[in-house]
Amino acid sequence: MSQISRCSVSIPSNIAEGSSRTDKSFSHFIDIALGSSFELETQLIIACNRNYINKEQLTKIEAKIQEFQKMTMGFQNKL
């Protein structure tokens, strides 16, 4: 569960840090945030497989993560 916590903190932290940089550097920080979001998704699948969360919870959270990923990739492409 600490891995889930680290991933979820890494996402907004990298976006915040990158926002004060050049567009190229910001894009790099967005890449890191996206990587953390995919890692978070994987950790949640593992948590579901280990019965820490149920399938319904996983589905709801995954939808939110995937929406974040889609919006963030769209934003990144406009930089």
C-alpha atoms as a printed R data frame, in Angstrom:
   type eleno elety resid chain resno       x      y       z
1  ATOM     1    CA   MET     A     1   0.000  0.000   0.000
2  ATOM     2    CA   SER     A     2   2.932  2.373   0.510
3  ATOM     3    CA   GLN     A     3   3.710  1.967  -3.208
4  ATOM     4    CA   ILE     A     4   0.195  3.184  -4.012
5  ATOM     5    CA   SER     A     5   0.731  6.170  -1.749
6  ATOM     6    CA   ARG     A     6   4.066  7.034  -3.396
7  ATOM     7    CA   CYS     A     7   2.558  6.835  -6.892
8  ATOM     8    CA   SER     A     8  -0.431  8.983  -5.991
9  ATOM     9    CA   VAL     A     9   1.810 11.658  -4.443
10 ATOM    10    CA   SER     A    10   4.255 11.556  -7.356
11 ATOM    11    CA   ILE     A    11   1.622 12.435  -9.961
12 ATOM    12    CA   PRO     A    12   0.623 15.935  -8.768
13 ATOM    13    CA   SER     A    13   4.096 16.624  -7.379
14 ATOM    14    CA   ASN     A    14   5.729 16.186 -10.792
15 ATOM    15    CA   ILE     A    15   3.088 18.290 -12.503
16 ATOM    16    CA   ALA     A    16   3.557 21.048  -9.931
17 ATOM    17    CA   GLU     A    17   7.344 20.960 -10.199
18 ATOM    18    CA   GLY     A    18   7.298 20.916 -13.992
19 ATOM    19    CA   SER     A    19   4.845 23.795 -14.268
20 ATOM    20    CA   SER     A    20   7.558 26.272 -13.328
21 ATOM    21    CA   ARG     A    21   9.895 25.046 -16.087
22 ATOM    22    CA   THR     A    22  10.191 25.484 -19.839
23 ATOM    23    CA   ASP     A    23   7.661 23.665 -22.020
24 ATOM    24    CA   LYS     A    24  10.238 21.012 -22.944
25 ATOM    25    CA   SER     A    25  11.146 20.407 -19.315
26 ATOM    26    CA   PHE     A    26   7.472 20.511 -18.290
27 ATOM    27    CA   SER     A    27   6.773 17.794 -20.862
28 ATOM    28    CA   HIS     A    28   9.428 15.633 -19.201
29 ATOM    29    CA   PHE     A    29   7.798 16.071 -15.784
30 ATOM    30    CA   ILE     A    30   4.430 15.224 -17.330
31 ATOM    31    CA   ASP     A    31   5.999 12.025 -18.699
32 ATOM    32    CA   ILE     A    32   7.087 11.131 -15.177
33 ATOM    33    CA   ALA     A    33   3.593 11.890 -13.817
34 ATOM    34    CA   LEU     A    34   2.026  9.729 -16.526
35 ATOM    35    CA   GLY     A    35   4.438  6.921 -15.719
36 ATOM    36    CA   SER     A    36   3.400  7.162 -12.092
37 ATOM    37    CA   SER     A    37  -0.262  6.998 -13.108
38 ATOM    38    CA   PHE     A    38   0.355  3.766 -15.040
39 ATOM    39    CA   GLU     A    39   2.279  2.418 -12.053
40 ATOM    40    CA   LEU     A    40  -0.625  3.374  -9.779
41 ATOM    41    CA   GLU     A    41  -3.047  1.562 -12.062
42 ATOM    42    CA   THR     A    42  -0.863 -1.561 -11.933
43 ATOM    43    CA   GLN     A    43  -0.580 -1.397  -8.143
44 ATOM    44    CA   LEU     A    44  -4.365 -1.150  -7.860
45 ATOM    45    CA   ILE     A    45  -4.818 -4.212 -10.081
46 ATOM    46    CA   ILE     A    46  -2.448 -6.075  -7.777
47 ATOM    47    CA   ALA     A    47  -4.383 -4.803  -4.745
48 ATOM    48    CA   CYS     A    48  -7.596 -6.134  -6.288
49 ATOM    49    CA   ASN     A    49  -5.981 -9.500  -7.055
50 ATOM    50    CA   ARG     A    50  -4.918 -9.691  -3.410
51 ATOM    51    CA   ASN     A    51  -8.428 -8.746  -2.261
52 ATOM    52    CA   TYR     A    52  -7.396 -5.435  -0.676
53 ATOM    53    CA   ILE     A    53  -9.996 -3.705  -2.857
54 ATOM    54    CA   ASN     A    54 -12.913 -5.171  -4.782
55 ATOM    55    CA   LYS     A    55 -13.475 -5.209  -8.534
56 ATOM    56    CA   GLU     A    56 -16.090 -2.440  -8.355
57 ATOM    57    CA   GLN     A    57 -13.683 -0.127  -6.530
58 ATOM    58    CA   LEU     A    58 -10.944 -0.949  -9.029
59 ATOM    59    CA   THR     A    59 -13.213 -0.206 -11.991
60 ATOM    60    CA   LYS     A    60 -14.217  3.207 -10.599
61 ATOM    61    CA   ILE     A    61 -10.647  4.210  -9.817
62 ATOM    62    CA   GLU     A    62  -9.304  2.914 -13.138
63 ATOM    63    CA   ALA     A    63 -11.835  5.047 -15.026
64 ATOM    64    CA   LYS     A    64 -10.618  8.149 -13.187
65 ATOM    65    CA   ILE     A    65  -6.959  7.286 -13.801
66 ATOM    66    CA   GLN     A    66  -7.594  6.672 -17.497
67 ATOM    67    CA   GLU     A    67  -9.462  9.975 -17.787
68 ATOM    68    CA   PHE     A    68  -6.479 11.722 -16.163
69 ATOM    69    CA   GLN     A    69  -4.093  9.980 -18.568
70 ATOM    70    CA   LYS     A    70  -6.132 10.951 -21.627
71 ATOM    71    CA   MET     A    71  -6.474 14.592 -20.554
72 ATOM    72    CA   THR     A    72  -2.808 14.839 -19.572
73 ATOM    73    CA   MET     A    73  -1.589 13.358 -22.856
74 ATOM    74    CA   GLY     A    74  -3.798 15.818 -24.737
75 ATOM    75    CA   PHE     A    75  -2.361 18.709 -22.727
76 ATOM    76    CA   GLN     A    76   1.182 17.463 -23.257
77 ATOM    77    CA   ASN     A    77   0.654 17.260 -27.029
78 ATOM    78    CA   LYS     A    78  -0.280 20.957 -27.043
79 ATOM    79    CA   LEU     A    79   2.956 22.063 -25.322
